[in-house]
Amino acid sequence: MSKNNAISIAAFAALGLIIGYAIFGKLGGEYVNLNTLFSFGGNAIHRAFQSVSGIADMRTKILLCGAAGAVVGILAGNKFRK
């Protein structure tokens, strides 16, 4: 993998995360704090709260958007390399 491909993948993954947060990051009409959204671990009560409140599902959707952006970055990097 060349440096340009890595940059393309990272840029599109970041763009995917930003778009995912813009689309799925709202809870009750307001954006969820990034610290709350990406705080992993914690105890069982903390994880249960995130599951019930929908934060776990929101996090999954945002991370999937980032992964989709990385795939687009791979495809774009391969397309422009040839």
Backbone bond lengths (Angstrom), bond angles and torsions (degrees), N, CA, C in turn:
res aa  C-N    CA-C-N  psi(-1)  N-CA   C-N-CA  omega(-1)  CA-C   N-CA-C  phi
1 M - - - 1.436 - - 1.524 108.02 -
2 S 1.300 115.72 130.83 1.460 119.80 -178.85 1.530 110.32 -85.34
3 K 1.307 114.99 169.10 1.461 121.42 -179.79 1.526 110.53 -63.43
4 N 1.335 116.33 -38.25 1.463 119.85 179.84 1.520 111.47 -65.55
5 N 1.339 117.38 -38.19 1.464 119.89 177.38 1.521 110.62 -64.50
6 A 1.326 116.93 -42.03 1.465 120.31 179.86 1.525 110.79 -63.42
7 I 1.313 116.56 -40.94 1.465 120.44 178.10 1.529 110.51 -65.33
8 S 1.325 116.54 -42.18 1.461 121.09 178.84 1.529 111.32 -62.48
9 I 1.330 116.01 -43.92 1.463 120.11 179.72 1.527 110.39 -63.77
10 A 1.329 117.18 -46.31 1.466 121.05 -179.13 1.528 111.69 -63.95
11 A 1.326 116.82 -40.86 1.462 120.44 -179.17 1.522 111.51 -66.50
12 F 1.323 117.02 -45.11 1.462 119.71 -179.65 1.528 111.65 -70.89
13 A 1.336 117.85 -32.85 1.463 120.63 176.03 1.528 110.05 -65.65
14 A 1.324 117.33 -42.73 1.464 121.00 177.66 1.520 110.73 -64.25
15 L 1.319 116.48 -41.42 1.463 120.50 177.47 1.528 110.51 -62.78
16 G 1.331 116.72 -40.80 1.461 120.44 177.18 1.519 112.21 -62.92
17 L 1.334 116.90 -39.68 1.463 120.12 177.36 1.527 111.60 -64.86
18 I 1.319 116.31 -40.87 1.464 120.30 179.26 1.523 110.87 -65.12
19 I 1.312 116.50 -44.71 1.469 120.33 178.74 1.527 110.16 -65.35
20 G 1.328 116.92 -42.10 1.459 120.24 177.91 1.519 112.23 -61.21
21 Y 1.326 116.64 -41.16 1.462 120.41 177.87 1.524 110.67 -65.83
22 A 1.329 116.77 -39.13 1.468 120.08 179.26 1.526 111.35 -65.04
23 I 1.331 116.83 -34.81 1.462 120.56 -177.97 1.531 111.62 -84.74
24 F 1.320 117.46 -47.64 1.461 121.44 -170.40 1.523 114.42 -106.55
25 G 1.318 119.13 -0.71 1.455 121.52 -172.92 1.513 116.09 -83.25
26 K 1.312 118.61 3.49 1.458 120.55 -178.77 1.528 111.04 -95.33
27 L 1.311 114.56 138.96 1.454 122.18 175.13 1.515 106.65 -137.20
28 G 1.309 116.76 115.34 1.463 120.25 -177.67 1.510 113.01 69.52
29 G 1.331 117.35 29.57 1.459 121.41 177.66 1.511 114.65 85.48
30 E 1.324 118.79 -4.47 1.458 121.64 179.25 1.514 109.59 -125.76
31 Y 1.331 115.23 150.48 1.459 119.91 179.26 1.525 110.17 -71.22
32 V 1.309 115.71 138.86 1.454 122.13 177.40 1.528 108.41 -76.09
33 N 1.309 116.47 140.15 1.455 122.49 177.98 1.529 109.25 -59.18
34 L 1.326 117.10 137.61 1.466 120.91 -178.85 1.528 111.91 -62.30
35 N 1.329 117.50 -34.07 1.463 119.92 177.38 1.531 110.78 -63.71
36 T 1.308 116.92 -39.99 1.461 121.05 177.77 1.520 110.37 -68.61
37 L 1.305 116.02 -41.09 1.459 120.81 -175.43 1.520 112.29 -68.12
38 F 1.313 117.37 -39.30 1.458 120.10 -175.28 1.527 113.16 -109.57
39 S 1.329 116.72 25.03 1.466 118.99 173.85 1.524 108.05 -88.62
40 F 1.316 115.52 109.59 1.454 121.64 179.97 1.518 108.69 -95.85
41 G 1.296 115.66 162.45 1.459 119.68 177.07 1.514 111.02 84.41
42 G 1.296 115.37 -141.03 1.449 120.02 -176.89 1.519 110.52 84.81
43 N 1.299 115.16 -177.32 1.451 119.05 -179.96 1.526 110.74 -89.95
44 A 1.308 116.27 -177.98 1.464 121.36 -176.25 1.522 111.62 -64.75
45 I 1.312 117.52 -35.32 1.473 120.68 179.68 1.525 109.93 -66.77
46 H 1.312 116.73 -41.82 1.468 121.82 179.16 1.527 110.42 -62.58
47 R 1.317 117.24 -45.71 1.469 121.10 179.30 1.524 111.27 -66.12
48 A 1.327 117.70 -37.59 1.467 121.00 178.25 1.525 110.52 -65.08
49 F 1.338 117.30 -41.07 1.464 121.13 177.33 1.524 110.84 -60.56
50 Q 1.347 116.33 -45.16 1.462 119.56 -179.63 1.523 111.23 -65.24
51 S 1.308 116.82 -34.76 1.458 120.16 179.58 1.526 110.91 -70.12
52 V 1.321 116.83 -45.81 1.466 121.03 -178.02 1.523 111.40 -69.20
53 S 1.311 117.41 -38.99 1.464 120.70 -176.91 1.527 113.09 -76.43
54 G 1.312 117.67 -11.23 1.457 120.72 179.09 1.511 113.93 93.40
55 I 1.320 117.78 1.90 1.459 120.83 -178.42 1.523 110.84 -67.47
56 A 1.325 117.11 -37.76 1.472 120.40 179.57 1.528 110.39 -63.24
57 D 1.326 116.86 -42.58 1.467 120.97 178.21 1.528 110.85 -66.70
58 M 1.321 116.39 -40.31 1.462 121.75 178.18 1.524 110.36 -62.00
59 R 1.326 116.86 -44.25 1.462 121.93 178.94 1.522 110.73 -60.35
60 T 1.331 116.27 -42.54 1.466 120.46 179.80 1.521 111.20 -61.80
61 K 1.310 117.18 -44.49 1.465 120.85 -179.40 1.528 111.43 -64.30
62 I 1.330 116.88 -40.95 1.462 120.59 179.90 1.523 110.42 -66.47
63 L 1.331 116.90 -42.72 1.467 119.86 179.03 1.528 111.54 -66.55
64 L 1.324 117.45 -34.18 1.467 120.04 175.53 1.526 111.38 -65.94
65 C 1.328 117.26 -35.83 1.470 120.27 175.09 1.522 110.26 -64.33
66 G 1.318 117.14 -39.43 1.463 120.50 176.40 1.516 111.77 -64.39
67 A 1.336 116.42 -40.26 1.463 120.25 177.80 1.523 110.82 -65.64
68 A 1.326 116.77 -39.88 1.465 120.02 177.20 1.528 109.93 -63.50
69 G 1.323 117.05 -38.56 1.457 120.60 176.70 1.521 111.49 -63.21
70 A 1.334 116.84 -38.37 1.466 120.24 177.83 1.524 110.90 -64.67
71 V 1.326 116.87 -38.86 1.472 120.57 177.55 1.522 109.98 -63.99
72 V 1.327 116.81 -42.22 1.466 120.43 176.69 1.528 109.72 -62.09
73 G 1.337 116.81 -38.66 1.463 120.33 177.20 1.516 112.18 -63.42
74 I 1.330 117.30 -39.53 1.468 120.78 176.42 1.522 110.42 -63.01
75 L 1.329 115.79 -46.84 1.468 119.80 -179.22 1.523 111.49 -65.08
76 A 1.323 116.73 -41.82 1.467 120.18 179.60 1.527 110.62 -67.05
77 G 1.323 116.80 -39.81 1.462 119.71 178.30 1.505 112.30 -63.95
78 N 1.322 116.72 -39.55 1.482 120.17 178.30 1.523 110.96 -71.36
79 K 1.307 117.62 -35.86 1.470 121.80 -178.74 1.524 110.99 -66.85
80 F 1.333 116.36 -44.34 1.467 119.55 -176.28 1.527 112.21 -81.61
81 R 1.312 117.30 -15.39 1.459 120.15 179.51 1.522 110.84 -74.67
82 K 1.313 117.39 -31.71 1.476 121.04 -175.61 1.497 111.98 -78.69
